[in-house]
Amino acid sequence: MMICEICLLMIIGVLGIYAAVTDIRRGVIQNKCLLWAVILGVGVNIVYYTRFAAGFLPVYGRNLLIISILSVSLYGLHFWAAGDSKLLIVITFLFPARFYDTGYQMAVPGIYNVVLIFLLAYFYVLADSVVQYIRGREFHHSVRLNGTYVKMFLKQYLISFLYLHGLSLLLQRGLGEIYNRNQVLFTFLNLFAAVLIQSKEVFKKRMVLLAVICINIMLFITSEKTGFQPWMLRSYGILFLVLLLRYFVSGYNYREIPTREAARGMVLSYGTVAKFMPSRVKGLPRQTSEDMRYRITEEETQAIKRWESSKYGEETIVIVRKIPFAVFIICGTFVFLGIRVLVAW
């Protein structure tokens, strides 16, 4: 059994290091390295789960299914690139199920790994933003911190609170003990839902908000437990912190580069795209939401370089800094493994 587990972990380690290097250097995770990892892992997995770890097949199957759905959803919601999504799926496919924490009837213990991945990424971005602030780097943000922004922030938090509270109560009522036993999973999913709500105008319309308020009131009246539960306070506290830090972090999540260094796959800032509007250079990007949907193509890259020498051109552009998620995926996985080994020991 241990030989199989060591082989699987070695494949994860080599894959993770290679993917991290290519992600940092070129901003891509190659499909061929993912394919080789799967090919090597299939044989080891067959031996592992047929001869030694058959009892762990249910938890392995649940984790692979749910983490795959979550990973693809994160790509669909533009939290990360397709390569990051595929890398997490492959690592989940290779991860030995015996190291999952199956205590307390946790349905998807692998969610702890995903939480660790995003915590590491978030702390990295936060620490990097602090360094940028200390160095006096320019704070790129369309909204300045003033009374108007504070009001807008509180309004956004209240809207997210209403959705998060209603969704939590609905899930708790519908799933019962499944919801109570998997608080980490559902808290994580609820926070992503809250962030998604922030980015979609349809959720902010008056009629939709009125319906959400009515649902919350009905659930509150008909609920057996009317007071705030510990998990509620924890979720709302985390939501407030996430939204608060998001403003600070987003202002330093940019990098100014020479226009001639524009390259395929980069994501342009709102300010840069706005500068393209009066230009007559053909092929320039005309819109962006500063996420992975709007990575520039080779044709757009060449148009940007032509724009530099045009009437409205400038020597520099501002791009959104890409987070090398491959680094955090592999680091989070081995931190999770280390915690599980220490706990089991």
Contacts in CASP RR format, 6 or more apart in sequence:
PFRMAT RR
TARGET T0000
AUTHOR 0000-0000-0000
METHOD contacts of the structure
MODEL  1
MMICEICLLMIIGVLGIYAAVTDIRRGVIQNKCLLWAVILGVGVNIVYYT
RFAAGFLPVYGRNLLIISILSVSLYGLHFWAAGDSKLLIVITFLFPARFY
DTGYQMAVPGIYNVVLIFLLAYFYVLADSVVQYIRGREFHHSVRLNGTYV
KMFLKQYLISFLYLHGLSLLLQRGLGEIYNRNQVLFTFLNLFAAVLIQSK
EVFKKRMVLLAVICINIMLFITSEKTGFQPWMLRSYGILFLVLLLRYFVS
GYNYREIPTREAARGMVLSYGTVAKFMPSRVKGLPRQTSEDMRYRITEEE
TQAIKRWESSKYGEETIVIVRKIPFAVFIICGTFVFLGIRVLVAW
1 48 0 8 1.000
1 52 0 8 1.000
1 53 0 8 1.000
1 98 0 8 1.000
4 44 0 8 1.000
4 47 0 8 1.000
4 48 0 8 1.000
4 52 0 8 1.000
4 53 0 8 1.000
4 96 0 8 1.000
5 48 0 8 1.000
5 96 0 8 1.000
5 98 0 8 1.000
5 99 0 8 1.000
7 41 0 8 1.000
7 44 0 8 1.000
8 41 0 8 1.000
8 44 0 8 1.000
8 45 0 8 1.000
8 48 0 8 1.000
8 94 0 8 1.000
8 95 0 8 1.000
8 96 0 8 1.000
9 96 0 8 1.000
9 337 0 8 1.000
11 37 0 8 1.000
11 40 0 8 1.000
11 41 0 8 1.000
11 44 0 8 1.000
11 94 0 8 1.000
12 37 0 8 1.000
12 91 0 8 1.000
12 94 0 8 1.000
12 95 0 8 1.000
12 330 0 8 1.000
12 333 0 8 1.000
13 330 0 8 1.000
13 334 0 8 1.000
14 37 0 8 1.000
15 33 0 8 1.000
15 34 0 8 1.000
15 37 0 8 1.000
15 87 0 8 1.000
15 90 0 8 1.000
15 91 0 8 1.000
15 94 0 8 1.000
15 330 0 8 1.000
16 87 0 8 1.000
16 91 0 8 1.000
16 326 0 8 1.000
16 329 0 8 1.000
16 330 0 8 1.000
17 330 0 8 1.000
18 33 0 8 1.000
19 29 0 8 1.000
19 30 0 8 1.000
19 33 0 8 1.000
19 34 0 8 1.000
19 87 0 8 1.000
19 326 0 8 1.000
19 329 0 8 1.000
19 330 0 8 1.000
20 324 0 8 1.000
20 326 0 8 1.000
20 327 0 8 1.000
20 330 0 8 1.000
22 28 0 8 1.000
22 29 0 8 1.000
22 30 0 8 1.000
22 33 0 8 1.000
22 326 0 8 1.000
23 29 0 8 1.000
23 324 0 8 1.000
23 325 0 8 1.000
23 326 0 8 1.000
23 327 0 8 1.000
24 324 0 8 1.000
24 326 0 8 1.000
24 327 0 8 1.000
27 265 0 8 1.000
27 322 0 8 1.000
27 324 0 8 1.000
28 83 0 8 1.000
29 81 0 8 1.000
29 83 0 8 1.000
29 84 0 8 1.000
29 86 0 8 1.000
29 87 0 8 1.000
29 326 0 8 1.000
31 86 0 8 1.000
34 83 0 8 1.000
34 86 0 8 1.000
34 87 0 8 1.000
34 90 0 8 1.000
37 90 0 8 1.000
37 94 0 8 1.000
38 90 0 8 1.000
38 93 0 8 1.000
41 93 0 8 1.000
41 94 0 8 1.000
45 93 0 8 1.000
45 94 0 8 1.000
48 96 0 8 1.000
49 56 0 8 1.000
49 57 0 8 1.000
49 60 0 8 1.000
49 97 0 8 1.000
53 60 0 8 1.000
53 96 0 8 1.000
53 97 0 8 1.000
53 98 0 8 1.000
56 97 0 8 1.000
56 98 0 8 1.000
56 100 0 8 1.000
57 97 0 8 1.000
59 97 0 8 1.000
59 100 0 8 1.000
59 102 0 8 1.000
59 109 0 8 1.000
60 97 0 8 1.000
60 100 0 8 1.000
61 97 0 8 1.000
62 107 0 8 1.000
62 108 0 8 1.000
63 92 0 8 1.000
63 95 0 8 1.000
63 97 0 8 1.000
63 100 0 8 1.000
63 108 0 8 1.000
63 109 0 8 1.000
63 110 0 8 1.000
64 89 0 8 1.000
64 92 0 8 1.000
64 93 0 8 1.000
66 107 0 8 1.000
66 108 0 8 1.000
66 111 0 8 1.000
67 88 0 8 1.000
67 89 0 8 1.000
67 92 0 8 1.000
67 108 0 8 1.000
67 110 0 8 1.000
67 111 0 8 1.000
67 113 0 8 1.000
67 114 0 8 1.000
68 89 0 8 1.000
68 92 0 8 1.000
70 111 0 8 1.000
70 114 0 8 1.000
70 189 0 8 1.000
71 85 0 8 1.000
71 86 0 8 1.000
71 88 0 8 1.000
71 89 0 8 1.000
71 92 0 8 1.000
72 85 0 8 1.000
72 89 0 8 1.000
74 80 0 8 1.000
74 84 0 8 1.000
74 85 0 8 1.000
74 192 0 8 1.000
75 81 0 8 1.000
75 82 0 8 1.000
75 84 0 8 1.000
75 85 0 8 1.000
75 292 0 8 1.000
77 192 0 8 1.000
77 196 0 8 1.000
78 289 0 8 1.000
78 291 0 8 1.000
78 292 0 8 1.000
78 293 0 8 1.000
79 192 0 8 1.000
80 292 0 8 1.000
80 323 0 8 1.000
80 325 0 8 1.000
81 292 0 8 1.000
81 325 0 8 1.000
84 325 0 8 1.000
84 326 0 8 1.000
84 329 0 8 1.000
87 325 0 8 1.000
87 326 0 8 1.000
87 329 0 8 1.000
88 114 0 8 1.000
88 117 0 8 1.000
88 329 0 8 1.000
91 329 0 8 1.000
91 330 0 8 1.000
91 333 0 8 1.000
92 110 0 8 1.000
92 113 0 8 1.000
95 113 0 8 1.000
95 333 0 8 1.000
95 337 0 8 1.000
99 337 0 8 1.000
99 340 0 8 1.000
99 341 0 8 1.000
99 344 0 8 1.000
100 109 0 8 1.000
100 110 0 8 1.000
100 340 0 8 1.000
101 109 0 8 1.000
101 112 0 8 1.000
101 340 0 8 1.000
101 343 0 8 1.000
102 109 0 8 1.000
103 109 0 8 1.000
104 181 0 8 1.000
105 181 0 8 1.000
106 181 0 8 1.000
106 182 0 8 1.000
106 184 0 8 1.000
106 185 0 8 1.000
107 178 0 8 1.000
107 181 0 8 1.000
107 182 0 8 1.000
107 185 0 8 1.000
108 182 0 8 1.000
108 185 0 8 1.000
110 336 0 8 1.000
111 182 0 8 1.000
111 184 0 8 1.000
111 185 0 8 1.000
111 188 0 8 1.000
112 184 0 8 1.000
112 336 0 8 1.000
113 332 0 8 1.000
113 333 0 8 1.000
113 336 0 8 1.000
114 188 0 8 1.000
115 184 0 8 1.000
115 188 0 8 1.000
116 332 0 8 1.000
116 335 0 8 1.000
116 336 0 8 1.000
117 325 0 8 1.000
117 328 0 8 1.000
117 329 0 8 1.000
117 331 0 8 1.000
117 332 0 8 1.000
117 333 0 8 1.000
118 328 0 8 1.000
120 328 0 8 1.000
120 331 0 8 1.000
120 332 0 8 1.000
120 335 0 8 1.000
121 323 0 8 1.000
121 325 0 8 1.000
121 328 0 8 1.000
122 245 0 8 1.000
122 249 0 8 1.000
124 323 0 8 1.000
124 328 0 8 1.000
125 249 0 8 1.000
125 253 0 8 1.000
125 323 0 8 1.000
126 245 0 8 1.000
126 248 0 8 1.000
126 249 0 8 1.000
128 252 0 8 1.000
129 248 0 8 1.000
129 249 0 8 1.000
129 251 0 8 1.000
129 252 0 8 1.000
129 253 0 8 1.000
132 252 0 8 1.000
133 139 0 8 1.000
133 252 0 8 1.000
137 252 0 8 1.000
138 256 0 8 1.000
139 251 0 8 1.000
139 252 0 8 1.000
140 251 0 8 1.000
140 252 0 8 1.000
140 253 0 8 1.000
140 254 0 8 1.000
140 269 0 8 1.000
140 318 0 8 1.000
141 247 0 8 1.000
141 250 0 8 1.000
141 251 0 8 1.000
142 270 0 8 1.000
143 149 0 8 1.000
143 152 0 8 1.000
143 247 0 8 1.000
145 247 0 8 1.000
149 247 0 8 1.000
153 243 0 8 1.000
153 244 0 8 1.000
153 247 0 8 1.000
156 198 0 8 1.000
156 243 0 8 1.000
157 239 0 8 1.000
157 240 0 8 1.000
157 243 0 8 1.000
159 197 0 8 1.000
159 198 0 8 1.000
159 203 0 8 1.000
159 204 0 8 1.000
159 209 0 8 1.000
160 194 0 8 1.000
160 197 0 8 1.000
160 198 0 8 1.000
160 239 0 8 1.000
160 243 0 8 1.000
161 236 0 8 1.000
161 239 0 8 1.000
162 209 0 8 1.000
162 212 0 8 1.000
162 213 0 8 1.000
162 216 0 8 1.000
163 193 0 8 1.000
163 194 0 8 1.000
163 197 0 8 1.000
163 203 0 8 1.000
163 212 0 8 1.000
164 190 0 8 1.000
164 191 0 8 1.000
164 193 0 8 1.000
164 194 0 8 1.000
164 235 0 8 1.000
164 236 0 8 1.000
164 239 0 8 1.000
165 216 0 8 1.000
165 232 0 8 1.000
165 236 0 8 1.000
166 212 0 8 1.000
166 215 0 8 1.000
166 216 0 8 1.000
166 219 0 8 1.000
167 190 0 8 1.000
167 193 0 8 1.000
168 186 0 8 1.000
168 190 0 8 1.000
168 231 0 8 1.000
168 232 0 8 1.000
168 235 0 8 1.000
169 216 0 8 1.000
169 219 0 8 1.000
169 220 0 8 1.000
169 223 0 8 1.000
170 215 0 8 1.000
170 219 0 8 1.000
171 179 0 8 1.000
171 186 0 8 1.000
172 179 0 8 1.000
172 180 0 8 1.000
173 219 0 8 1.000
173 223 0 8 1.000
179 186 0 8 1.000
183 231 0 8 1.000
187 231 0 8 1.000
187 234 0 8 1.000
187 235 0 8 1.000
187 238 0 8 1.000
190 235 0 8 1.000
191 235 0 8 1.000
191 238 0 8 1.000
191 239 0 8 1.000
191 242 0 8 1.000
194 239 0 8 1.000
194 242 0 8 1.000
195 242 0 8 1.000
197 203 0 8 1.000
198 243 0 8 1.000
202 208 0 8 1.000
203 209 0 8 1.000
220 226 0 8 1.000
253 320 0 8 1.000
253 321 0 8 1.000
254 269 0 8 1.000
254 318 0 8 1.000
254 319 0 8 1.000
254 320 0 8 1.000
254 321 0 8 1.000
255 318 0 8 1.000
255 319 0 8 1.000
255 321 0 8 1.000
256 316 0 8 1.000
256 317 0 8 1.000
256 318 0 8 1.000
257 316 0 8 1.000
257 317 0 8 1.000
257 318 0 8 1.000
257 319 0 8 1.000
258 315 0 8 1.000
258 316 0 8 1.000
259 304 0 8 1.000
259 305 0 8 1.000
259 307 0 8 1.000
259 308 0 8 1.000
259 313 0 8 1.000
259 314 0 8 1.000
259 315 0 8 1.000
259 316 0 8 1.000
259 317 0 8 1.000
260 305 0 8 1.000
260 308 0 8 1.000
262 296 0 8 1.000
262 301 0 8 1.000
262 304 0 8 1.000
262 305 0 8 1.000
262 317 0 8 1.000
262 319 0 8 1.000
263 301 0 8 1.000
264 295 0 8 1.000
264 296 0 8 1.000
264 297 0 8 1.000
264 298 0 8 1.000
264 301 0 8 1.000
265 295 0 8 1.000
265 296 0 8 1.000
265 297 0 8 1.000
266 295 0 8 1.000
266 296 0 8 1.000
266 301 0 8 1.000
266 319 0 8 1.000
266 320 0 8 1.000
266 322 0 8 1.000
267 288 0 8 1.000
267 290 0 8 1.000
267 291 0 8 1.000
267 292 0 8 1.000
267 294 0 8 1.000
267 295 0 8 1.000
267 296 0 8 1.000
267 319 0 8 1.000
267 320 0 8 1.000
267 322 0 8 1.000
268 285 0 8 1.000
268 288 0 8 1.000
268 290 0 8 1.000
268 294 0 8 1.000
268 296 0 8 1.000
268 317 0 8 1.000
268 318 0 8 1.000
268 319 0 8 1.000
268 320 0 8 1.000
269 288 0 8 1.000
269 290 0 8 1.000
269 317 0 8 1.000
269 318 0 8 1.000
269 319 0 8 1.000
269 320 0 8 1.000
270 288 0 8 1.000
270 290 0 8 1.000
271 318 0 8 1.000
272 317 0 8 1.000
272 318 0 8 1.000
272 319 0 8 1.000
273 285 0 8 1.000
273 286 0 8 1.000
273 287 0 8 1.000
273 288 0 8 1.000
275 312 0 8 1.000
275 313 0 8 1.000
275 314 0 8 1.000
275 317 0 8 1.000
276 284 0 8 1.000
276 285 0 8 1.000
276 286 0 8 1.000
276 307 0 8 1.000
276 312 0 8 1.000
277 286 0 8 1.000
278 312 0 8 1.000
279 307 0 8 1.000
279 310 0 8 1.000
279 311 0 8 1.000
279 312 0 8 1.000
279 313 0 8 1.000
280 310 0 8 1.000
281 303 0 8 1.000
281 306 0 8 1.000
281 307 0 8 1.000
281 310 0 8 1.000
282 303 0 8 1.000
283 299 0 8 1.000
283 300 0 8 1.000
283 303 0 8 1.000
284 300 0 8 1.000
284 303 0 8 1.000
284 304 0 8 1.000
284 307 0 8 1.000
285 294 0 8 1.000
285 296 0 8 1.000
285 300 0 8 1.000
285 303 0 8 1.000
285 304 0 8 1.000
287 294 0 8 1.000
288 294 0 8 1.000
290 320 0 8 1.000
296 304 0 8 1.000
304 317 0 8 1.000
307 313 0 8 1.000
308 314 0 8 1.000
308 315 0 8 1.000
END
